Amino acid sequence: HALELRSLFGQAQDGESLNFVHRCENSKFGFTLTPDSSATGLETLYAGMRALDLFNARPIHMETTRRFAAGCQSVNGAFARVPDALPDLRMTYYALAIIGFC
């Protein structure tokens, strides 16, 4: 949310934040919580994609991110935090936003 607040107040985004977001990109999941982590979920992918969007930047692993999000979709069309979990409205919002960014 800090990046969004900076944007709302007309403050320039700093390169250090962009560098951190790029270091959180991951070829297996799309994005992880921290640069050397394997923890991920739709909320993490959404945060990474939204941060890059604020910088007008594109993800390095866009197809991986899209595939992970699509893999979280249940048979009823809603989305869960991770594949094979219970879907909910918030995760469905995140997934649709991620797909829109891609």
N, C-alpha and C positions, 0 to 999 in steps of 0.2 A: 504494500500500500504506500510505502514511502516514495517509490518512484512515481506513482500516480499523483500523489500530493505535490511533488516537485513540478510535475507537468501542469497541474491545475493552477499553481501559483506562478507559472511562467519561468521557472528556474530551469536552467540547462541541466541535462543529465550528464553525469560524469563518466569518463572512460573506465574508471575503476569498477563501477557497478556493472557496466557492459562486459568487462573482462571476467568478472565473477560469474555472470550468467552464462557466458560461453564456456567457462570451465565446468559448469554444471551440466553441460550437454553430454549425452552419452549415446554411443552407437547401438547399445542393446535396448534401451528404454526410451530414448529421446532426451529426457532430463532426469536428474537425480536431485535430492535435497541439498547435497553438498558436493564439491568436486570429486571426492574420492569415495562416495557412497554408492550403494546399490539400491537404496530406498527410493521408491517412486510410487506414484498413483496419479489419477487424473488431476488432482489439485496441484500437484507438483508440475505436471506438464502445462497446465493452464497458467500457473505463475511464470514459468519460463517463457512461454509463448507471449504472454501479455507484456512481460518485461522487454522482450525483444521488439515487440510492436511499438512500445513507447520510444525505443531507440531507432525505429524505422529500420530494424535489422531483421534478417532472415535466419532461421535455425540451420545449423550445419546438417542435422539429421532429420530433416522435415518428413521424409517418408517413414522413418522409424517412429517418429512421434505420431503421425497419422495412423499408422498400423496399430500401435499400442492403444490409442483411443478407440479405434474401431473394434479392437479385440475385447473391449470392456462392455460392448453392447450385449444386452440379454435378448432372449428370444421374443420378448414382448416389445422390444424397441428402445427401452430405457437403458441407461448406462450405469455401471457400478464403478467404484473407486479403482478396482483392479479386475482382471478377467475372472469370471466365475464367482464373483461376490454378489451381494444383493444390491440391485440398482436403487437409486433415489433421485429426487428432483434436482438437487444441487449438482450431483455428478453428471446428470444428463445435460444440465446447463454448461458445465465445464467442457464436456465432450463436444457439444455442438459449437461452442466458441473455438475450441482447438481446431476442429475440422474447418471452421470458417477462416481461421488464420492461415491454414495450410492452402 
